[in-house]
Amino acid sequence: MANYLLLITAAATVWRLYLWSRAPHDAPTRSVALTLLSLSLSNTVARPGGASGLDIVAGHDIAKLVQNLLLLLACYFLMCFYLYSAERPTARRRARAEGVVVALVSVTITLAAVTVSPGALSKPFRTVDMTIPQVAFFYLCAGLYITYAIGVAGWWSAGYARKSSRPHATGLWMTAIGLGTMAVACAVRAVFVAVRFCGGSVPHKLTTLAALLLVVSGLLFMVGITYSGVLARITATRLWLRRRRDHRRLAPLWQLLIEVYPENQLRPASRTPWDQWRARGVHRRYHRRIVECRDGLVHISPYLVGKDDEADLLHLEPVQLARRLRRASAAIQKGAPVPARAVPLAVPQGDERDSDVDQLIAVSEALRLTA
């Protein structure tokens, strides 16, 4: 499960860093990105390979210190996200105050780590000697701050969840539950530290259960903060696939009209590589094809009717309209004179853009069938 958590954290970090690059001055986006980056680095250092490598380079216990310092930063930036999201006048001042607190905690646990005997902190939590004052103080100080920061963030998440609508509310509730459970697990571990410092013992099952609770709550937290974004990406992907399919379905109508009126084909704004690349995007090609088809229908419409059958043209079935389009195209290519005026064709049934596209696709599919 820890591997899944690391993978989800890495993916979420990359995505949030990308969003931060697109909005570099947005404080909430920056805070979330730094939260996930700190958490991802902390998880990397905590892994056996990362911890042993850091200890070899910098000395014993450094990996444990760096891991906890990164966790403190992750909790601080998480609080900053909620502070800046509230858009209160005091958000910046409160963020500075919280920064002073996390700095003091960081200095405190660093002093505890550098004054303890080498190797005292390098052991796992359940086997480390908590009767050593520096070790107990290291874990207790870091654990209490993490409990405070995560608990406050979970409380704020629940408040936002009650005011939000789906799907944001669903993600916020998962985040709130994950943070709340994480805070409880951290508080339980702090109690374990106090008990062991006083010479007592904690059953191995309880220690394992607390560790498992941390992993599960962390996984729920990661899923919660990425839930809305994942749903948005799924929706965007579905829209991309639908427009790509509709672009292809419009091909028969577009080809017929462009052969008759090649000047209707829209070109990129310039020949620069950037504009050429943007013009190849699915959404741009989709909208461009709709405009080109509509322009072509306006130009070809006078060739489809006689003097008195305009009303009948509005009620033609797609197959009948497709046949008239083919006859009109052949007449234009033979040099037929331009009739008096344009008339409406394939008028959508509603005001939505999708209704207009459905009409064009129906005519295009009829052209394909009558080829």
Order of alpha helices (4+ residues) and beta strands (2+ residues): alpha-alpha-alpha-alpha-alpha-alpha-alpha-alpha-alpha-alpha-alpha-alpha-alpha-alpha
